[in-house]
Every structure is written in C-alpha cells, then in structure tokens.
Amino acid sequence: MMDNLRMVSLPGLSDIIIPDGTLKAVSVLSEDGKIARTQSFAGNGRKIAEGNYREEKKDSTWKYYSDLDGILISEETYLSG
C-alpha cells in the first residue's frame, strides 16, 4: 500500500502525497526527530486529524474533524505514546 504514496521531505518537514497529487499528511519534526506534529487531510483537502507522534506512536491530544464541514467530532489523549 505504501508503494502508492510519495514522500516529500525537507529538513524538519515531511509530506505524504497520494498518486493523484492530493496532500494526505504533513508532519513537522523536532530537531532530534523523536516528535512529529502531524496533520492529516481528506481527499477534499479538509483537515481531518491533528496530533503528535512520539517515537512513531500517537502521543498527547489528538483531534479529529469532519471531512464535510471541518467541525471537531472527537478527541483522544495518549500518554507517553
């Protein structure tokens, strides 16, 4: 499945783009690369999730939004990944 995705990386920034050119996710990395502030997007470009990864595991508060109107629909809290 990852074969269909394209990664675009710059120092401290990583984007995931699907084959049709749609932006799927953006992550801003900490200097040591252990924490990534990530936003995920629906096919229509609307943000559908945001939160942190710590060492590749979800950490802190994650927020999830409707892909139709962008309204916050849920939150989840993770401790220490």
N, C-alpha and C positions, 0 to 999 in steps of 0.2 A: 504494500500500500504506500509506503514512503517513496517508492520509485516515481510516483505521480506528482510528488511535491518538489518544489525548488526552494533551496535555502539561499537567502541573500544576507551576507554577514559583513558588518563593518566593526571596527573596534568598539565594544560595548553595546552593540545592537545586532539583533538577529530577526529576520523576517521569514515567514513561511508563505509561499505563494503557490496556489494550485495551478494546474496546466492552462486554464483559460486566462491567467494573469490576475485573478482575484486574490487580494490580500487575505490570508487566513489568520495570521497571528503576528504580533510584534512583541519582542522581548528586549528589555534594556537590562544589560548585565552589570553587576557590581564589578569593581576593579579586580577582585580575586576570582570572579566567575562563579561564585557559590550561590548568589542570589540573582534571580531574574524577575523583574517586574513585567508581567505579561498581560497583553490584551488579545482576545480572540474575536473574530468577526464572522458574521453570517455572509452568505453569498451576495446579499444586497448591500454589503458594506457597513451595516449597522453593528456596533459593538455588542457582543452577547455575553462576554465574561471578562473579568479582570481580577488579578491577584498576583501573589508572589509564589515563586518556586524557591526552595532552599535545598541545594544539592539534589535537584531534579525531582523533588517531592513537593506537593502543594503545602503552603505554609501561610499562616496569618488568615486574614479575612478575604474570602473570595466572593465576588458579587456576580450575579447572573441576571441578564436583561432579556426582555422580549425582543425577538428579531423583527417583530412587526411595528412596535411603537417605541422601543427603547426604554420602557418602564422597568424599573428594578422588580424582579419577581422572586428572588431568594438570595440568601447569604449563607455561607458556610464558614466556620472557623476551624483552622487546623493549628495545632501546636507542635512546634519542632518537627515539621514535616510529617 
